[in-house]
């Protein structure tokens, strides 16, 4: 025991961590920190403990009821005073969705689409870029600012110039992604939505009141997977992140990917469909980089590596044992 | 990764002293394996030490001992190691201070029972992590919570937070530092309590 109490050390550690977190950190700060850490091992463990909790809060943060949701509820009460909160919110989302599709005059948005196997890059006025992957439909707000996008189908990579006064918003399947200076990928699957943050910061909000948490704050590597009823935040390694972005160069990158998943991936890009004949084949794992439009060479590799049978029936290539 | 001007956090920027890789492993182990045991550790200390005012210091001393030992060799299983360290620390303190009879220390039955379930404490932290975090945040004093949200969620700079809240930048620092300490207590020490409430 020393005269300095654990509480005092913890206060100092919190001051240090706050300084680091503040983001104005230089060489002199670092050497002062090193000196402090060297004085007493209790300093190190105190700092680790606070850092553990603080980083935990950072990664998983579902930090508050989103303002979006509050607004919907407030409007709901005015318009439909007799309904319960959640019902009002759901109804309003329905109306908003319908209005966007049928009632609002089209010039408010401009629609862009890519065919199966296609790719397209949109350059926005402020220098932001949207790279659309295969089979993608999105609508861009046709106002001067161009800071709102509805992703209706498919996948897109967003490289957004941050403007605090005009946050860039992507709305998809009832969820809302707001950039805070960001590169991120949004992929809408058959029954789930995946948002991957590549760089910077972004905020993910779910408009559905029944999904907990409704808000997540993302840091690089975070992946949000949201379905109609749930939301989860996981992480991807930088390696997996760059594999997932192979499509921007026209390639598909597999690392210990099952043939079932690899084939599903190919079929997003090609009209010639790959089909797996049996479960044993489906569970084989493959590594490698393939051109996304060359299902035939993928099938050829699978045949050579695993000794599979490859048969072509019309527009289908069947792989089996 | 590119840098955004004012969001601050970049773990690569600060490195503790010592061999960087080994130190980072040690830190990862400490955060992943040891800190989730804090609720169990605190319970053990409270049960076996009379003066509650000593608990925070005792916890720190346990962590320092664990840290010093793990620097040489990271133990295979954290829980028996941490709780045995705690028991030994209490025994040493009793011997040194000669204030309480030694029988009051170290309920070995409790220790034995606790030692078996290694993963449960980590699961406690991981399970429902978002709900727990929300509960912890809700318990913070309002200005403290607001400052943390503006930093964490909105990524505002210190100056912007100060402006938004109408307080000085120094006060912003204080709120955030206080919030860091409170969050650590609530996530680690009071994990069990938070779970019961939710």
Interface residues (C-beta under 8 A of the other chain):
Chain A: X1 X5 X6 X7 X9 X10 X11 X14 X15 X17 X18 X19 X20 X21 X22 X23 X24 X25 X30 X33 X34 X37 X38 X41 X42 X44 X45 X46 X47 X48 X49 X50 X51 X52 X53 X54 X55 X56 X57 X58 X60 X61 X62 X63 X64 X162 X180 X181 X199 X200 X201 X203 X212 X213 X215 X216 X217 X219 X220 X233
Chain B: X1 X2 X4 X6 X7 X8 X9 X10 X11 X13 X14 X15 X16 X17 X27 X30 X31 X35 X56 X57 X59 X60 X61 X63 X64 X66 X67 X68 X129 X130 X131 X133 X134 X137 X148 X149 X151 X152 X153 X154 X155 X157 X158 X173 X176 X177 X178 X180 X181 X183 X184 X187 X188
